[in-house]
């Protein structure tokens, strides 16, 4: 089956538009490197972790409302990583690697983290002090969202509904290795 000229031009136009946004996101926008980059719009570090403000956030395939919604997040406070900026849009990645664009107004600078999302049905120990020798304060299931109060590069002070304590930084998705948060 052959495509009509109109169908071919429409198909080509969509793919050219996708290439343009790919170019903006990965070539023209600051790249992720070992040195800290800053966003072209916000002047804040890119990449950086933020959280979702709302229980309903549309993830789009490109930086405009004309782009198709590819996923709907339904969990306020979920940590996501900003990997690029374009005008009022931020390209984000979640803990499972899904990527797309969201309006910047749907994101919060509040730091949260997921407890061991890579270990399904796992429990992590929350300690009363930043030491594995201190008494346990709680056991947290994988994918629990924790508010990050601070990190010293090894341990993070986290809290949430019914828990407050310290967890090893390597057990969290939403903070970088060795990152210090005051």
The 8 nearest C-alpha neighbors of each residue, nearest first, counted from 0:
[[1, 2, 3, 6, 7, 4, 5, 10],
 [2, 0, 3, 7, 4, 6, 5, 10],
 [1, 3, 6, 7, 4, 0, 5, 8],
 [2, 4, 6, 5, 7, 1, 8, 0],
 [3, 5, 7, 6, 8, 2, 9, 1],
 [6, 4, 8, 3, 7, 9, 2, 10],
 [7, 5, 9, 3, 4, 8, 2, 10],
 [6, 8, 10, 4, 5, 9, 2, 11],
 [7, 9, 11, 5, 10, 6, 12, 4],
 [10, 8, 12, 6, 11, 7, 5, 13],
 [9, 11, 7, 13, 8, 12, 6, 14],
 [12, 10, 8, 14, 9, 13, 7, 15],
 [11, 13, 9, 15, 14, 10, 8, 16],
 [14, 12, 16, 10, 15, 11, 17, 9],
 [13, 15, 17, 11, 16, 12, 18, 10],
 [14, 16, 18, 12, 17, 13, 11, 19],
 [15, 17, 19, 13, 14, 18, 12, 20],
 [18, 16, 14, 20, 19, 15, 21, 13],
 [17, 19, 21, 15, 16, 20, 22, 14],
 [20, 18, 16, 22, 17, 21, 15, 23],
 [21, 19, 23, 17, 22, 18, 24, 16],
 [20, 22, 18, 24, 19, 23, 25, 17],
 [23, 21, 19, 26, 20, 25, 24, 18],
 [24, 22, 27, 20, 21, 28, 26, 25],
 [25, 23, 21, 28, 22, 20, 83, 26],
 [24, 26, 22, 23, 28, 21, 27, 30],
 [25, 27, 22, 28, 23, 24, 30, 29],
 [26, 28, 23, 22, 25, 24, 29, 30],
 [29, 27, 24, 23, 26, 25, 30, 83],
 [30, 28, 27, 36, 31, 38, 83, 37],
 [29, 31, 32, 28, 25, 26, 36, 83],
 [32, 30, 46, 29, 33, 45, 36, 82],
 [33, 31, 34, 30, 35, 36, 29, 46],
 [32, 34, 35, 31, 36, 30, 46, 45],
 [35, 33, 32, 36, 31, 30, 37, 45],
 [34, 36, 44, 33, 37, 32, 45, 31],
 [37, 35, 45, 44, 34, 29, 38, 31],
 [38, 36, 44, 43, 42, 45, 39, 35],
 [37, 39, 42, 43, 41, 40, 45, 44],
 [38, 40, 42, 41, 37, 84, 28, 29],
 [41, 39, 38, 42, 86, 84, 85, 87],
 [42, 40, 43, 38, 39, 37, 84, 44],
 [41, 43, 38, 37, 40, 39, 44, 45],
 [44, 42, 37, 41, 38, 45, 47, 36],
 [43, 45, 37, 36, 46, 47, 38, 35],
 [46, 44, 47, 37, 36, 38, 82, 81],
 [45, 47, 82, 81, 44, 80, 31, 48],
 [48, 46, 45, 81, 80, 44, 49, 82],
 [47, 49, 80, 79, 173, 81, 78, 50],
 [50, 48, 108, 79, 78, 110, 107, 109],
 [51, 49, 78, 76, 107, 77, 79, 106],
 [50, 52, 106, 76, 75, 77, 53, 107],
 [53, 51, 106, 105, 75, 107, 76, 50],
 [52, 54, 75, 55, 51, 56, 105, 74],
 [53, 55, 75, 73, 74, 56, 72, 52],
 [54, 56, 73, 53, 72, 71, 57, 74],
 [57, 55, 72, 71, 53, 58, 54, 73],
 [58, 56, 71, 68, 70, 59, 72, 101],
 [57, 59, 70, 99, 101, 100, 68, 69],
 [60, 58, 68, 100, 99, 61, 69, 67],
 [59, 61, 99, 66, 67, 100, 69, 68],
 [62, 60, 66, 59, 100, 63, 20, 99],
 [61, 63, 100, 88, 85, 59, 66, 64],
 [64, 62, 65, 66, 61, 88, 59, 100],
 [63, 65, 66, 62, 67, 59, 61, 68],
 [66, 64, 63, 67, 61, 62, 59, 68],
 [67, 65, 64, 61, 63, 60, 59, 68],
 [66, 68, 59, 60, 69, 65, 64, 61],
 [69, 67, 59, 58, 70, 57, 60, 66],
 [68, 70, 59, 58, 67, 60, 71, 57],
 [71, 69, 58, 68, 57, 72, 59, 56],
 [72, 70, 57, 56, 58, 73, 55, 69],
 [71, 73, 56, 55, 74, 57, 70, 54],
 [74, 72, 54, 55, 71, 75, 56, 53],
 [73, 75, 54, 77, 72, 76, 55, 53],
 [76, 74, 54, 53, 51, 52, 77, 73],
 [75, 77, 51, 50, 52, 78, 74, 111],
 [76, 78, 50, 51, 75, 74, 79, 144],
 [79, 77, 50, 111, 112, 49, 173, 76],
 [80, 78, 93, 49, 50, 92, 48, 91],
 [79, 81, 48, 92, 91, 47, 82, 49],
 [80, 82, 91, 46, 47, 90, 83, 48],
 [81, 83, 46, 90, 91, 45, 80, 47],
 [84, 82, 90, 89, 81, 24, 28, 45],
 [85, 83, 89, 88, 38, 90, 40, 39],
 [84, 86, 88, 87, 89, 40, 83, 62],
 [85, 87, 88, 40, 84, 89, 62, 39],
 [88, 86, 103, 102, 85, 89, 84, 104],
 [89, 87, 102, 85, 103, 86, 62, 101],
 [90, 88, 84, 100, 101, 103, 83, 91],
 [89, 91, 100, 83, 99, 82, 81, 84],
 [90, 92, 81, 80, 98, 99, 82, 100],
 [91, 93, 98, 80, 97, 96, 79, 81],
 [92, 94, 79, 96, 95, 97, 80, 91],
 [93, 95, 96, 172, 92, 79, 116, 97],
 [94, 96, 93, 97, 92, 116, 117, 98],
 [95, 97, 93, 94, 92, 98, 91, 79],
 [98, 96, 92, 93, 95, 99, 94, 91],
 [99, 97, 92, 91, 96, 93, 90, 100],
 [98, 100, 60, 59, 58, 90, 91, 61],
 [99, 101, 90, 59, 89, 58, 62, 61],
 [102, 100, 58, 89, 88, 103, 59, 57],
 [101, 103, 88, 104, 105, 87, 89, 100],
 [102, 104, 105, 88, 106, 87, 89, 101],
 [103, 105, 102, 106, 107, 87, 52, 101],
 [106, 104, 52, 103, 102, 51, 53, 56],
 [107, 105, 51, 52, 104, 103, 50, 49],
 [106, 108, 50, 109, 52, 49, 51, 105],
 [107, 109, 49, 110, 50, 106, 48, 51],
 [110, 108, 107, 50, 49, 111, 146, 76],
 [111, 109, 147, 49, 108, 146, 50, 112],
 [110, 112, 146, 147, 78, 145, 50, 173],
 [111, 113, 173, 145, 172, 78, 144, 171],
 [114, 112, 144, 172, 142, 171, 143, 116],
 [113, 115, 171, 141, 142, 143, 116, 170],
 [116, 114, 141, 170, 117, 118, 171, 113],
 [117, 115, 142, 141, 118, 114, 113, 119],
 [116, 118, 115, 119, 141, 95, 94, 142],
 [119, 117, 116, 115, 121, 141, 120, 122],
 [118, 120, 121, 141, 117, 116, 115, 142],
 [121, 119, 141, 118, 140, 122, 142, 116],
 [120, 122, 141, 119, 118, 140, 123, 115],
 [123, 121, 140, 139, 138, 141, 124, 120],
 [124, 122, 139, 138, 140, 125, 121, 141],
 [123, 125, 138, 137, 126, 139, 135, 122],
 [124, 126, 137, 166, 136, 165, 164, 135],
 [127, 125, 135, 136, 165, 128, 164, 134],
 [126, 128, 164, 136, 134, 135, 165, 133],
 [129, 127, 126, 130, 133, 165, 164, 134],
 [128, 130, 165, 154, 126, 131, 127, 166],
 [131, 129, 132, 133, 128, 126, 165, 154],
 [130, 132, 133, 126, 129, 134, 128, 135],
 [133, 131, 130, 134, 126, 128, 129, 135],
 [132, 134, 130, 131, 128, 127, 126, 135],
 [133, 135, 127, 126, 136, 132, 128, 131],
 [136, 134, 126, 137, 125, 127, 124, 133],
 [135, 137, 126, 127, 125, 164, 134, 138],
 [138, 136, 125, 135, 124, 139, 162, 126],
 [137, 139, 124, 123, 125, 122, 140, 136],
 [138, 140, 123, 122, 124, 137, 141, 143],
 [141, 139, 122, 121, 143, 142, 123, 120],
 [140, 142, 115, 114, 116, 121, 143, 119],
 [143, 141, 116, 114, 113, 144, 115, 140],
 [142, 144, 114, 113, 141, 140, 145, 139],
 [145, 143, 113, 112, 142, 111, 114, 77],
 [144, 146, 112, 159, 111, 158, 157, 147],
 [147, 145, 111, 158, 157, 159, 148, 110],
 [146, 148, 157, 111, 110, 149, 145, 156],
 [149, 147, 156, 157, 146, 150, 158, 155],
 [148, 150, 180, 181, 156, 155, 147, 151],
 [151, 149, 155, 180, 179, 154, 152, 156],
 [150, 152, 179, 153, 154, 155, 180, 149],
 [151, 153, 177, 178, 179, 150, 154, 176],
 [154, 152, 168, 151, 167, 177, 155, 150],
 [155, 153, 167, 168, 150, 166, 151, 129],
 [156, 154, 150, 165, 166, 149, 168, 157],
 [155, 157, 165, 149, 148, 164, 147, 150],
 [158, 156, 147, 146, 148, 164, 145, 163],
 [159, 157, 163, 146, 162, 145, 164, 147],
 [158, 160, 162, 145, 161, 146, 163, 157],
 [159, 161, 162, 158, 163, 145, 144, 146],
 [160, 162, 159, 163, 158, 137, 136, 164],
 [163, 161, 159, 158, 160, 164, 137, 136],
 [164, 162, 158, 157, 159, 161, 165, 136],
 [163, 165, 127, 126, 156, 157, 125, 136],
 [164, 166, 156, 126, 125, 129, 155, 128],
 [167, 165, 125, 155, 154, 168, 126, 156],
 [166, 168, 154, 169, 170, 153, 155, 165],
 [167, 169, 154, 153, 170, 155, 171, 166],
 [168, 170, 167, 171, 176, 153, 172, 154],
 [171, 169, 115, 168, 167, 114, 172, 166],
 [172, 170, 114, 169, 113, 115, 168, 112],
 [173, 171, 113, 112, 174, 114, 115, 94],
 [172, 174, 112, 78, 48, 171, 111, 113],
 [175, 173, 172, 171, 178, 176, 112, 48],
 [174, 176, 178, 177, 173, 172, 168, 48],
 [177, 175, 178, 174, 152, 169, 168, 153],
 [176, 178, 152, 175, 153, 179, 151, 168],
 [179, 177, 152, 175, 176, 180, 174, 150],
 [178, 180, 151, 150, 152, 177, 181, 149],
 [179, 181, 149, 150, 178, 151, 148, 152],
 [180, 149, 179, 150, 148, 151, 147, 178]]
